[in-house]
């Protein structure tokens, strides 16, 4: 077989180097080494520049600033905050506010989006075209414009607190924001959170055990029943203890402002409504695509059995569509979390606003702060994609 | 006799087609009023549409004020109508930002030149359309930057910029001269100089003829442009729709090469390249664009040597390019994964190397598969350009918000926002409809 080699000249040293480069494996190593070297060189260059620049500006690198007092106020925070707290607290406030805003947007956006997506498939052409108009208009106008529109045109145009709207003396709406009654307790929030977490953790374990047993033996043993009843008793007891310390705080007009109760600033309202509307349009498209992915035979089969349209939807279409909808839906939730950073444009104190803008301006620790903020978003996206992968493995049609 | 009569076949007249398909009223009745619930739904939708349309038209058209000097005057004429007078007053600012009035023809000229450069792509009879597109990507930015920035050759225009601007201008003129000559049935300029080049060069007379003509035209252009003295306009005076379109088109054009490189890197078998590309893509895709923009604006000045600090627009363009590239990389990777292994093997059989396989066989198919996704990315890039207003570039969004700070038009928020919403809607909806159309055409082409 070796009929070429006799006519080949003997390789010299230079030739052997070049022929070595022609081998795939050697070339791979050389290319990788070159890339790695280049990347390292660039990083080193940037690093030395930044060290020089920081020296010149009299700054240093380190996370020690997190312990120092922030000294600025944050207009609204879900967890307790005052200017004497540290930058670490500012970071937490930003995270909690961001998560709260995104959570509200995700819940309401998914609800409205599902409804609009189903309306989009209505047999009534008027309804489906109206839903289509809604989706197209909302999707094709940038989110930032919508946020600013809601903020400047709707929420800032509301009357001032003294002449604002009120309902039954409980709920108030004015140009500062939205007020509603809230439950106040003297017990520490951590205690309640820890209590409910353990309680629901136990419930989860219990239910899992019950389900496993039922699958194996077909019935649930007595000990599980007793444990379940006990769990209910503990729940009632805890509810009683917490409930007895609860007081209702009702907002009321005092002077020029409204005091008491739960307060949501108008920036939150504008960001929430704009983002919910925007998200619902995206989710509506996801839902529609998922529903349309089901073959027509399923509709016809359901009609043959005599299901009504609503029954078909509930029992045949939605259970199948969910499998196609969940992955893009989870992606949409991730985008909603990222989009919540746009609330910085109207001054809602979320992570980018309080940490990336104000704190960078105050401390000058740009590298540390930006990497922390990016780290937060990376962690959120990793968590969501991990959960999504688990879910996908769970719902995949199992071939047996 | 009677048997013969029976055998005679008398056809019954055909039945009329089902009328409910024909009759519009019946169809409406069947689809919108077939039950009480549906009728209620239809009526409530009609009422809703009437109410929304009426209040919008009342505000935007019937009660609107088109001519006024200040917002107060608008309010006096019609308190609950739109005050379009303010928007009209600021219209120039919305389009050009703070670009000086007497220099705005340069913006128009530069944009028109860019569009004209792309015009030959529409004509399917023109050969080498790829090279025209590549020249647009590589050369036009220099010409455009010269038009928009201004300056005098040799003084505030650098030597590299001078050379490339001349090359771009030369190419542009050559393109149109050739097109006109061919349209007139004459032979093109490179063909005319072939007798000359055939004396000078043994091989590649045609290519060398083209290069010769291009070089001569470029030198002529360079000499001509050196006589012109354009007023320099610094980048921070750019703004409005002009700036939005610059950022969006830069993101769109750069996203493709960056995305291809990153996607190939991620699919690479070499672990270092694979991991580096993957980390970059995943990091950029996990964070919001606004943080990438903040990063570019605050960290680039720290990471670059002092004194070499780029202007804000360059920082933003860098960030947008990185962001768009990472998203495009995932689109292209999706396309690459859909290409069956047989294509790679066939290319190997033909003896093609890695880059030729990718460039000639794999990427064209992958890109075509992903056209809907790529167009969706383009649309979201266009929408995302509004974010640059948050870090203080005067794009159309910030110009629209600034109208309400003008002392004549204090508090005029709604009308400018409505105008730019409509503008964005038209652009984005147009792009999405074009993408649907393209998809349909390609599908028809394939089957």
HADDOCK unambig.tbl for C-alpha pairs under 7 A between the chains (distance, minus, plus):
assign (segid A and resid 28 and name CA) (segid B and resid 270 and name CA) 6.41 0.50 0.50
assign (segid A and resid 32 and name CA) (segid B and resid 270 and name CA) 6.87 0.50 0.50
assign (segid A and resid 32 and name CA) (segid B and resid 272 and name CA) 5.86 0.50 0.50
assign (segid A and resid 32 and name CA) (segid B and resid 273 and name CA) 6.57 0.50 0.50
assign (segid A and resid 46 and name CA) (segid B and resid 303 and name CA) 4.93 0.50 0.50
assign (segid A and resid 46 and name CA) (segid B and resid 304 and name CA) 6.38 0.50 0.50
assign (segid A and resid 47 and name CA) (segid B and resid 303 and name CA) 6.78 0.50 0.50
assign (segid A and resid 49 and name CA) (segid B and resid 303 and name CA) 5.50 0.50 0.50
assign (segid A and resid 49 and name CA) (segid B and resid 304 and name CA) 5.88 0.50 0.50
assign (segid A and resid 49 and name CA) (segid B and resid 305 and name CA) 5.28 0.50 0.50
assign (segid A and resid 50 and name CA) (segid B and resid 302 and name CA) 5.13 0.50 0.50
assign (segid A and resid 50 and name CA) (segid B and resid 303 and name CA) 4.69 0.50 0.50
assign (segid A and resid 53 and name CA) (segid B and resid 302 and name CA) 5.95 0.50 0.50
assign (segid A and resid 53 and name CA) (segid B and resid 306 and name CA) 6.59 0.50 0.50
assign (segid A and resid 123 and name CA) (segid B and resid 31 and name CA) 6.66 0.50 0.50
assign (segid A and resid 124 and name CA) (segid B and resid 31 and name CA) 5.46 0.50 0.50
assign (segid A and resid 124 and name CA) (segid B and resid 32 and name CA) 5.41 0.50 0.50
assign (segid A and resid 126 and name CA) (segid B and resid 42 and name CA) 6.85 0.50 0.50
assign (segid A and resid 127 and name CA) (segid B and resid 45 and name CA) 6.92 0.50 0.50
assign (segid A and resid 137 and name CA) (segid B and resid 425 and name CA) 6.87 0.50 0.50
assign (segid A and resid 140 and name CA) (segid B and resid 424 and name CA) 6.81 0.50 0.50
assign (segid A and resid 140 and name CA) (segid B and resid 425 and name CA) 4.97 0.50 0.50
assign (segid A and resid 140 and name CA) (segid B and resid 428 and name CA) 5.51 0.50 0.50
assign (segid A and resid 140 and name CA) (segid B and resid 429 and name CA) 6.16 0.50 0.50
assign (segid A and resid 141 and name CA) (segid B and resid 421 and name CA) 5.68 0.50 0.50
assign (segid A and resid 141 and name CA) (segid B and resid 424 and name CA) 5.79 0.50 0.50
assign (segid A and resid 141 and name CA) (segid B and resid 425 and name CA) 5.35 0.50 0.50
assign (segid A and resid 142 and name CA) (segid B and resid 383 and name CA) 4.93 0.50 0.50
assign (segid A and resid 142 and name CA) (segid B and resid 384 and name CA) 6.99 0.50 0.50
assign (segid A and resid 144 and name CA) (segid B and resid 386 and name CA) 6.89 0.50 0.50
assign (segid A and resid 145 and name CA) (segid B and resid 417 and name CA) 6.84 0.50 0.50
assign (segid A and resid 149 and name CA) (segid B and resid 414 and name CA) 6.89 0.50 0.50
assign (segid A and resid 149 and name CA) (segid B and resid 417 and name CA) 6.68 0.50 0.50
assign (segid A and resid 152 and name CA) (segid B and resid 413 and name CA) 6.52 0.50 0.50
assign (segid A and resid 153 and name CA) (segid B and resid 413 and name CA) 6.63 0.50 0.50
assign (segid A and resid 153 and name CA) (segid B and resid 414 and name CA) 5.89 0.50 0.50
assign (segid A and resid 338 and name CA) (segid B and resid 287 and name CA) 6.59 0.50 0.50
assign (segid A and resid 338 and name CA) (segid B and resid 288 and name CA) 4.99 0.50 0.50
assign (segid A and resid 339 and name CA) (segid B and resid 288 and name CA) 6.72 0.50 0.50
assign (segid A and resid 345 and name CA) (segid B and resid 390 and name CA) 6.09 0.50 0.50
assign (segid A and resid 366 and name CA) (segid B and resid 298 and name CA) 6.69 0.50 0.50
assign (segid A and resid 366 and name CA) (segid B and resid 299 and name CA) 6.80 0.50 0.50
assign (segid A and resid 367 and name CA) (segid B and resid 299 and name CA) 6.75 0.50 0.50
assign (segid A and resid 370 and name CA) (segid B and resid 295 and name CA) 6.67 0.50 0.50
assign (segid A and resid 374 and name CA) (segid B and resid 287 and name CA) 5.97 0.50 0.50
assign (segid A and resid 377 and name CA) (segid B and resid 286 and name CA) 6.21 0.50 0.50
assign (segid A and resid 377 and name CA) (segid B and resid 287 and name CA) 5.43 0.50 0.50
assign (segid A and resid 378 and name CA) (segid B and resid 283 and name CA) 6.82 0.50 0.50
assign (segid A and resid 378 and name CA) (segid B and resid 286 and name CA) 5.18 0.50 0.50
assign (segid A and resid 378 and name CA) (segid B and resid 287 and name CA) 6.34 0.50 0.50
assign (segid A and resid 381 and name CA) (segid B and resid 286 and name CA) 5.86 0.50 0.50
